Amino acid sequence: MTDEEEYRGPATLRLDDGPVAVEVRMSARFEPIEGRFRWAGRIDPVGDLRERVSRGLREATVTMPGAPETRVRLSEPDLWGRVRITGAGTPPWFPAVSA
């Protein structure tokens, strides 16, 4: 795990009916006026996720190895079955900070 601006790799998407193992490609950018990160990417095709998002599924959480669970927004399935994933704040692939 690193605090790089891009992440490609495994993740666990938690939906209302349980966890789903996925592969993601994501990138982040810092918005200086807002003082926080905005990040987005795509989830590789898996199961019926595209259909569920097309029917209205919009909220989930995602966890990458070594990082905390993060709330995400799901939207815009593409022609290849990949689902868009977006969020704001600390990118979900940044390592957990110990207090």
Residue pairs with C-beta under 8 A, 6 or more apart in sequence:
1 64
1 65
1 66
1 67
1 93
1 94
1 95
2 93
2 95
3 91
3 94
3 95
4 93
5 27
5 28
5 29
6 25
6 26
6 27
6 28
7 24
7 25
7 26
7 27
7 41
7 64
7 91
7 92
7 93
8 23
8 24
8 25
8 26
9 23
9 24
9 64
9 65
9 93
10 21
10 22
10 23
10 24
10 64
10 65
11 21
11 22
11 23
11 24
11 43
11 62
11 63
11 64
11 92
12 19
12 20
12 21
12 22
12 62
12 63
13 19
13 20
13 22
13 43
13 49
13 60
13 61
13 62
13 72
14 20
14 60
14 61
14 62
14 63
14 69
15 52
15 57
15 60
20 46
20 47
20 49
21 46
22 43
22 44
22 46
22 49
23 43
23 44
23 46
24 41
24 42
24 43
24 44
24 62
24 64
24 85
25 41
25 42
25 44
26 39
26 40
26 41
26 42
26 85
26 91
26 92
26 93
27 39
27 40
27 41
28 37
28 38
28 39
28 91
29 37
29 38
29 39
30 36
30 37
31 37
31 38
34 88
36 88
36 89
37 88
37 89
37 90
37 91
38 86
38 87
38 88
39 86
39 87
39 88
39 91
39 92
40 84
40 85
40 86
40 87
41 84
41 85
42 78
42 82
42 83
42 84
42 85
43 49
43 74
43 82
43 83
43 84
43 85
44 82
45 80
45 81
45 82
49 57
49 81
49 83
50 77
50 81
50 82
50 83
53 74
53 75
53 77
53 83
54 77
57 74
58 73
58 74
58 75
59 71
59 72
59 73
59 74
60 71
60 72
60 74
61 69
61 70
61 71
61 72
62 69
62 70
62 72
62 85
62 92
63 69
63 70
63 92
64 92
64 93
66 95
66 96
67 92
67 93
67 94
67 95
67 96
68 92
68 96
70 87
70 89
70 90
70 92
71 87
72 85
72 86
72 87
72 92
73 85
73 86
73 87
74 83
74 84
74 85
75 83
75 84
75 86
76 83
76 84
77 83
77 84
78 84
